[in-house]
């Protein structure tokens, strides 16, 4: 019984080895079906929108001078208060 099973396995391997491989097939080209494409075009006017960010006004020179003198006075007050 084991002999028959072994003989069957060997015969199947021998049959598989005896079969020549098939030559590679060329890729098949399928026909292209062209479909019509519809595009809707509407004309629109270009509307200029104002910029979203406005230019900030420049600070006044006298205000910058007053802020600088105030800051210098505050620093002097802090340093002189420890004496």
URFEN-V458860 format. One line per field, one symbol per residue. ss: DSSP state (@ for helix, = for strand, . for the rest). psi: psi as a letter, one per 20 degrees, with the letter a starting at -180 (. if undefined). A space follows every 50 residues. Layout:
ss=???
psi=???
//
This chain:
ss=.@@@@@@@@@@@@@@@@@................................ ..........@@@@@@@@@@@@@@@@@@@@@..
psi=ghhhgghgghhhhhhhhhpqqqqpqqpppqqpopqqpppppppqqoppqq qhpqpqqqqqhhhhghgghgghhgghgghiii.
//
